[in-house]
Amino acid sequence: MKYFIGWFAVWALLSLGCKEKVTTVNFKDWPEEKSYPYDPFFIQRSYPDKHFSVRAYQEALQKVQLDQLSESPTRFDGTWTVQGPGNLGARINTIAAVPNSSTVYVGFANGGVWKTLDGGGSWFPIFDDRLFLTVGDIAIDPNDTSTIYVGTGDPNITSYPAMGNGVFKSTDGGQSWSYLGLSETAITSKIIINPNNSNQIFVATMGLPFERNPDRGLYRSDDGGQTWQKVLYLSNQAGVIDLVMDPDHPNVLYASGWDRIRNNQESIVYGPHAKIFKSTDGGNNWATLTNGLPQNISCRIGLTICESQPNILYALYVGTDFQVSGIYKSTDGGVNWTAKGLAGLENALGGFGWYFGQIRVDPDDPDLLYVLGGYNWRSTDGGNSWQTFYAHPGHPDKHDLIFYENGLMIATDGGLYRSVDDAETLIRMDQIPANEVYRVGYNPFKPDLYYCGMQDNGTAYGHQSNINGWLIYYGGDGFQPQFSPLDSNLFYAESQYGNIGRTQDGQGLNLFGYSDYSSDRRNWDLPYMLSYFHSNVLYLGTYRAYQYDTLNLTFTTISGDLTDGNIYGDIFHSITTIDESHFVEGQLYVGTSDANVQRRNPDGSWQNITSGLPERYVTSIKTSESQAGRVFVTHSGYRDNEF
């Protein structure tokens, strides 16, 4: 296969040629758990190019959108019905609630904006016709609550940065939208409206993470979003990750910076622009705050201001180890800062501070603080001491928290929760079918049920008739469910990296076979299948193929390396799909992340049959059920003018 040009050599040249100091994290040192599932998604759409083609990706989305709105022949006939799950949640980045009302908006990392008029009893989507459904922030005009703003793009910039296309405005509570621009900024991290002047809007942006450019920083509009002026620019590699405003003096603003670049060549996660900046004239001029604050290289910074006492602010610093490196408090509007206690916060962010990095203060009690991470951390004494508490039920990984009707609302990777007892217990608020589904399965013994594997929410089954009653039967990140066609009690489920569970009695699933290939480099979404000829035979692929006899418990390696070899790192070279001929037992076809298609012949030998196919990531191979020798192969990738 064609190899793409020395990524690491290019990276070195870029680093040497950059005028400012940058800090690049080696991919082998990168904390992988939160990088997935986004890395595979990213690589699928960029291999073998060094850069992800944003333009081509947007054009592809536009084409799909037009097909949906037209009578395109590529559309499926018939009516689609949402089957669920409605009760298992998905990653929510932001919450906005209308004061003294039951109206709440939530913005999903990949599911658009949903609205409730009854405090979470029922929800409906209001942003589904937009090109990008990744939402970074939602802001409600304090002077007209029917006017809302939505900023697109995911500010929790993972390995695959989910970008957006700017800011949108609705003056009728989300029934219709107007586009306000800023598409070049790609990711919106915060929107704030001046409570004394609704025409003045501030939008904090992180910029396009794939490349260094000047389209990032803090923007201001003085005419309701018709025109924009960049009022704070830090660097071509650093954006503004957080922003707070003094509610009594709206000309006073505080902003924090974050150095963040993520592409196939480098991952910058911290840098010299992680500072706090203050303006006292509505953003015209800015000063870097220093007294008592770190001035060394840091990761992202979270900010919070006490509404009832706005001279009191807190800042959470994420260190280069992606843990909390400091909590700082100011009681004089940012002039001076004092370091607070960290006891109890040693692993609060789980090593994924770039994914979290949020802190909140109660609007009426400046000593009541919350740090959002994998679970909840709380201080009742202004940050001097911290307590860990695990609210149940509830999903870990917290991204937003607001104070609502004498309680809390918390946004997590598994949906929205509400608490009325200081987060000791949580009540699920959302019944929203917005999960990120990897794979679906069909159970021939229960054809009326639907099965799917979901990002961060396991493998589950259910039906529209009980859309909010879906049941998870295997945890982790859920992937491919498989079912024996002969035995209703024999079925399989899978979590990340090929952790395959099996049950032979229709009850709990037990991990099996994993130790035989756990040291192989393998795909996050490892492919496996049951043979069409013998349901006790299972095939799977890492960088090589295996055959497993589930009756005799024998595990056999049936190929060598079917990829190009480990050239650029494990993630770039693995088997991504596997299928068996419906006519010749044991004749397998596999596809790889580095664009190979290989066939296993009846004598057990393998043949590379890639010739004539695109040099792109192979996403699926299916053999014909009606014609021997006919094979279908799909690829993924975007390049300008490559359609």
C-alpha positions, 0 to 999 in steps of 0.5 A: 500500500502507499504510505503517507509521507513521514508524519513524524518528520513533518511534525519535527519540521513544524515544531522547529519552524514555529516561532512560539514554543509548543508542547506536543504530546506523544501519541503513545503517552496520550491518555487513550480512554477519552481519546476514543471513540473519536480517534477511529472516527477521525482516522476513518475520514482522513487516512491516508492524508496528513490533514482532515479536509474540513471543506470536503467533510462539509460538502458531504454533509450538505449533500446528505442533507439535500438528499434528505430534503429531496426525492433523491434515488439514494433515499430509502422508501418507507417511513422511519420510526424511532425505536429508542433508546430514550432512557439511556442518555448521551453526552450533554455539553451544556444546559440553559434554563429559563429563570422561574420557568419549566423551560430548559434547553440542553445541547448534545455533543452530537445530538443537537438541541432539545427543549422541555416545557415541563421541567423534563417530563417531555422533550422535543428537538429544535435544531435537527435541520442544522448541518452540524449537531455538535453543540458547545453552548446555549445562551438565553437572552435575559431580557427576552427569554424567547431569544436564544443563541446556540454555538456549535462545535465541541469545546471538550476537544477530543482526538477527533474534534467535533467541529461546528459552523458558527452561531445561530439565533432564534427569537421564537424559542427555537421554532426558527433559526437565523445564522449569525456567522463565525463558521471559521471559528469551528468551536464555540466554548461560551456565549454571554449576553450583556444583561443591560444591552441585549444587542451586545453578545460575546462569543468565546471560540477555540478555533479549528483544531486541525490547523493553526490560524488566526480564527480563534479567540473572543468575539463581540457583537454590538448589533445582535449578532449581525457583525462581529469584532475580535476583541481578544486574540491569544495565538494561532494555536490557542483559543478562549475556553471559558468566559464569565461576566460580572452581572452587576458590571457587564463591562467587566469580563474574565476569559481563560486561554487554552493551547489546543491543536489536534491533527494527524501530526500532533496533539497540543494539549497545554501551552504558554497561553493558559492564562486568565485575562480581564477587561473592564471596558467591555472587551476593548482592552485586556490585562493578564491576571498574575497576582497569585496565579500560575504563570507556567505552562498549563492545560485548560482553565475553568472559571466561575463567578458568584452572582450575588458577590461578583468580586468573588471568583474561582479558577480551576487549573488543569496541569500537564498531567491532566489533573487538577493542578490548582484551585484559586480564589479571588475576593477582589475582582481578580486583583489578587488570588489565593491557592486553595486546598487540593486534598481530595482532588488528587484524581478528580479528573481521572487524568482527563482534565482536558476533557473536563476542567469545569468548576461552579459556585453557588449563586447565593453561597460563595463557599459552596463549590463543585468540581466536575470530573468523572464524578462529583467533588464538593467544597462547603468552605470556599475550597479549603477542603473537598469531599468526593461523593458518588450520587446514585443513580447517575452516569459519570463524566460531568460537563455542566452544572447549573443551579435550578429551582433550589437544586442542581441540574447536571449534564453527563456523558449519559444524559441529564440529571437533577438533584434536590438534595445537593447531588446526594441522589440524582433524578433522571430528567431526559428521555431523549433518543440521542445516543451515539450508536456504533452497531446494531444487531438482529436476534432471530428469536426475538425479532420484535426487539432492537439491539445496539451498542452505544458510545459510553452506554453499553449494549442494550435492547428495547422497542418503541412500545417501551422506548424509555424502558431499554435495558443494558445487558453489557457495559462499557462502550457497546459494539456488535451484538451477535446471536446464534441462529440455532440456540436462543440462549447463546449470544454475544456482546462486545465492548471496546478493544474486543472485550467479547462477552458470551452467554450460553444460558441466556443470562449474564455474559462472561468475558471469553477468549480475550487473553488470546489476543489482548496483546495484539494491536487491534481496533477500538471497534474490533470486528468479529462474526459467527460463521455462516456454516457453523455457529460454534465457529467465531472469526475475529480480526486484530492485525491478524485473523483468528478462528475460535471453536466455541465448543472445543474452546480452541483458538487458532491464528489463521493469518499473519499481519494483514495490514501494512505493518505497524508504521505510524502507530497501533491505531493506524494499522488494524483489521476493521471488518471481516466477513465470510463467503456464503458459498465457500466455508472458511473463505474470509474477506477482511478490510483494514484501516490502512486500505487493504482488502485481503481474501483467505483462500480454501487452502488457507492462504491469503491473497491481497485483492486491493488492486483497483480500490481507493486508498482509503480506510475500509469500513465494511465488507459484505459478501453476496448471499445470492452470487458466489464471488460477489463482494461489496466493499465500502470506504470512508474518507474526504478530500476536496473534489474527491466525489 
